[in-house]
């Protein structure tokens, strides 16, 4: 049987796995849609979960999380269920994390093994992959898509509809209003500084592929040729899996990509 503290409030269509722990003053609200919490998940205290919501196994929710509540939008009604949110397994949500439910007919999605630090936020209709780290007070706007193994620094921000590709890194106090290519490191706002080599090595990516990513970065950000022309240069090495990843990402971009022109303001 789930372990439920006597101060917790559970309403509506709520299903808990046998070993779920619901701590003091949690509120599980299944009145707008079903709410399912998987095995081994712990809600430490003061956690608000609202359906429609599916939570996988062995997730940890720290105090003051607010998950799948109405979108933070002037036109969003707290009484409209929408498509809800689907959360994978082995995620950690530290204190004060907020994740909004979508406004569209597709569910918001959070993958597996992600670490959300205190007061980080994902807006409505966000899609997040696996093995990501969102540092304190990071903010993802609505409709943002984040691929696997992305890291964001503290107080960073990603504008609505932006895509962050695999292995990218957004520095603290930095932001992106355009799409961020695979393994790019972004500092300040829309400044692609270098390649996330450390992240690539930690992910087990071979040296040959790291060198290909460095070449792609140099072509896009250091060659001083327009992005369309740089894309044609990338195509001269089509067939390399890493280069193909860049080509596909750039060709599918609707907002343009973050590049770098000139040096970073630190002067180094």
N, C-alpha and C positions, 0 to 999 in steps of 0.2 A: 504493500500500500504506500502511496506517496506520503511524505512527511510534511504536513501542512500546519504552520503555526496558527494558533487560535485567533490571532488578530488579522489574518489574511482574509480577503474578500474574493470569492469566486462566484461569478455570475454567468448564466447562459450556457452555451454549448462549449464546454471546456473538457478536454481529455488529457490526462496526465499519465505518463508511464509510471510503473510501480515504484521506481526508486527516485522520482523527482522530489526535490526539496524546495518548499515554498516558505520563505522566511517571514519575519514580522512585517506587518503592514503592507504586504504586496496586494496588488489588485489585478486579477485576471478577469477580463471582460469579454465574454463570448456572446454578447447579446446581438451584435451586428453580423457576426459570422463565426464559424467554428475556430476554436483556438486549440492547437495540439502541441504538447511539449514532450519531447523525446527522452529516452532513458538517460539517466546520469546527469541531467541538467539541474543546476542549482540557481535559485533566485534568492540572493542573500537577504535583502530587506528592501522595502519601499520600491519595488519594481512594478511598473505598470505595463501590462501586455494587453493588446486589444486585437480581437479577431476582425476579419479573417487573418489568421497567422498560423504558420507551421514552423515549429522550432525543432531542429534535429537533436542529435545526441551529444551529451557531455559539453554543453555550453555553460558558461559561467556569467551570471548577471549580477553586477555589483549595485549598491544602493543608488536610487534615483534615476535608473534607466527608464526611458519612455519609448516603447517599441511598438510600431505600427499604429500610432495615433494619427489623427487627421493631418493632412498636409499643412504646412505653415504657409498658407496662401489665403488672401482675402476672400477668394471665391470658394474655398473648400469648406464643406459642411461636416461637422463632427458626427452627424447622424447618417452619413452615406458611407456604406461599407467599402465600396470599390473592390478591387481585385486582391487586396491584402498584400502580405509580405511572406516570403519563404526564406527561412534561415537554415543553413546547413548545420554542420557539426563541428565541435571542438573550437568554437569561437569564444573569445573573452571580451566582455563589454564592461569597461571600468566605469567609475562613478560618473553619473550625469550624461550618459550617451543617449542621443535621441535619433531615431530613425523613423521617418514619416512613411505612411502608406501611400500608394500611388493615386494619381488622378485619372489615369488611363485604364483600359480594360486588361492590362497585363500586370502581373504581380511584380512588386519590387523583389529583388533577390540578393541575398548575401550568401557567399559560398562557405568554404570550410577553412578552419585554422587561421582566422583573422584575429588581429588584436586591436581593439578600439580603446584608446586611452581616454582619460577623463575629458568630458565635455565635447567630445568629437560628435559630428552630426552628418547624417546623410539625408538629403531632401527626398521629396517624392519621386517615384519612378527611377530610383537609382538601381544599377546593376553592378555588383561587386564580385570579383573572382575569389581566388584562394590565396592563403599565405600572405596577406597584406597587413601592413601596420599603419595605423592612423594615429598620429601623435596628438597630444593634448590640444583641444580647441580647433582641430582641423575641421573644415566645413566643405562638404560636397553639395553643390547646388542641385536643383531638380534635374532629372534625366541624365545625370552624369553616369558614364560607364567606366569602370575601373577593372583592368585585367589582373592577372595573377602577379603576385610578388611585387606589388607596388608599395612604396614607402612614402609617407608624407610627414613633413616636419611640423613642429608646433605652430599653431596659429596660421597655418597655410590655408589657401582657399582655391577651390576649383569652380569655375563659373558653370552655369546651367548648360546642358547639352554637350559639354566637353567630354572627350574620351582620353583616358590615360592608358597607354599601352603597357604591355608586359614589362616588368622589371624597371619601370621608370621611378624616379626619385624626385619629389618636390621638396625643396628646402624649407626650413622654418621661416616664417614671415614672408613666404613667397606665394605665387599664385599662377594660375593658367587660365586664360580666356580662349585659348586655341588648343587643338589636340596635341598631345605629347607623344612623340614616337617611342618605340621600344627602347628601353635602357637609357633614355636621355635623363640627365640631371638638370633640373630647372631651378634657377635662383632668381630672386626678385620677382618680377612679373614678366612671363613669356621670354625669359632669357635662358636658352639652352647652353649650359656651361661646359659640360663634358659628357662622357659615357659612364654609366654606373658599373664600372669594372668589378668592384668589390661584390656588388649584388649578383653579377653574372657568375663570378667564381663560386660564391656561396650556393648558387643554384646548380652548380656542376656543369656549367656550360664550357665546352672545350676552348682552348686558346685560339684555334683557327676561327671559331665563330666570334670570339671577342674581338679579334683583329678585323673581321668583316664589319662588326658594329662600329668600330672606330673609324673605318674607312667610310662607312655610310654617314656617320656624324660629320666627318671632315668635308665630305661632298656637299651635304645639306647646309652646314653651318659655317664653314670656313673658306669655301671656294669662291665666294662673292659672285656666284652666278644665280640667276633667278630660280625659285623653287621648281618651276616646270622644267627648266633646263637641267637642274640637278636630278630630277626624277628620271630623265632620259639617260643621264650618266649611270644612275643606279641600274637601269635596265640592261646595261652592257654586261652586268654580272648576274643577270637573272639565272636561276637554277641553284644558286646558293641558298639554303633554307633561311638563313638570317636576312639576306638581302631581299628575298621574296617576301619576307614578313614586313620589311619596310615598304616595299612597293605596294603591297596590298593595303597596308594601313593608310598610306598617303593617298592612294587612289580612291579610297572609300571616305576620305575626310570631307566633311561639309563645312567645317569652320576654318580650314587652313591649319597648318601645323606650326608649333613653336620652333623657331630657329634662333640663331644668334648672329648678330651683325656687329662686328667690333668687339672690344674687350669688355669684360665685366667691370663695374664701376670701382671695384677694389684695386684695379690697376695691375693685378698680378697675372 
